[in-house]
Amino acid sequence: SAKGASWVEVTDASGTLLVRKLTSMGEVLPIAAKPPLSVVLGRADMVSVTVRGNALDLSSLSKNNVARFEVN
């Protein structure tokens, strides 16, 4: 979910682009797809991520406020 403007990109294991968009404050993007998923978040400080009901700490995954990670 977005706390402010951010960009989100999610691809599946085959490289198929599932989501690529600029989010706005309050927007929630539920993604239900077979893992592994590759995720890139721009302005990571403006996004909160929940995976299977657990909040993900983006601070450890971010460099220059861009988070790149895989959901398995």
N, C-alpha and C positions, 0 to 999 in steps of 0.2 A: 504494500500500500504506500502511496505517495504522501509525504508531508509537504511537498512543494514540487516545482518543476524538476523533472529528471528524465533521462532516457533509459529505455529498457530494451535489451535484445536477448532473446532466448532461442536456442537451436537444439534440435534433438540429436541423437547419436548418429543419424545418417546425414546430418548437416542441413536438414530441412529447417528453414526459418519459421518458428512458431509465432513469435511476437517481435516487432520492431516498432517502437513508438515513443513519442514524447508524452510523459504523463503530466497531469495537473494535480494540484493539491486535493487530497481526499479520494483520489481515484484508487480503486482496488483492481488488481489484475489476477484473478484466479487462473492458474495454469494446471491443467490435468493432462499429463502426457507420460508416456513410459520413459523412465530414466535410462541412461544418464542424460541430463540436460546441461548445456553449457550456457551460463548466464553472464552478461556484462551489464553493469549499472553505472551510468554516468551520474555525477552528483550523488554519490552513494549516501551522503549524509542526509539526503532528502527522502530516503526510502527505508521502509522497514520490511524485512522478509521473514516469512514464516514457512517452514518446511515440515510437513506432517505434524502440525500443531506446535512446533518448537521454534522460538525466535532464533534467528541466525545473527551472530555478531559480525557485522560487516566491517568493523574497524580493523580487525586482523586480516581481512581479505582485500582491503583497499590500499591503493597507491595513487597519490595525487587525486584523491576523491573519486577514483574509478575502481569499482569492485569487479573482479573476475573470479568466477568459481564454477564448480560442477556440482550438480545435485544427483546423487546416485540412488 
